[in-house]
Amino acid sequence: MTIERVIRIMAGFFVLLSLALGYQGSPIFVSEWFLAFTAFVGLNLLQSGFTGFCPPEKLMEKMGMKRSNGSCGS
């Protein structure tokens, strides 16, 4: 699995989990403050799109994970 794919999976997982933990109608509701984490993930994705800087990407690179060839289909 490539770094880009793992980053997308992580971001999607964190958004869905934080929504489930922050939405009052959810069976696993904890606190509305988890919605702030949803916003944080969204802002991080936005800044990463503009700047190209993503801390988890750098960490995974150092761990030896491979990068994709740049196409969306890989």
BELWOKA-V30858 format. One line per field, one symbol per residue. psi: psi as a letter, one per 20 degrees, with the letter a starting at -180 (. if undefined). Layout:
BEGIN
psi->???
END
This chain:
BEGIN
psi->qrggggggggggghggghghiiphiqikpgqiiihhhggggghggghhhghjpoghggghghijqqqrjiqhi.
END
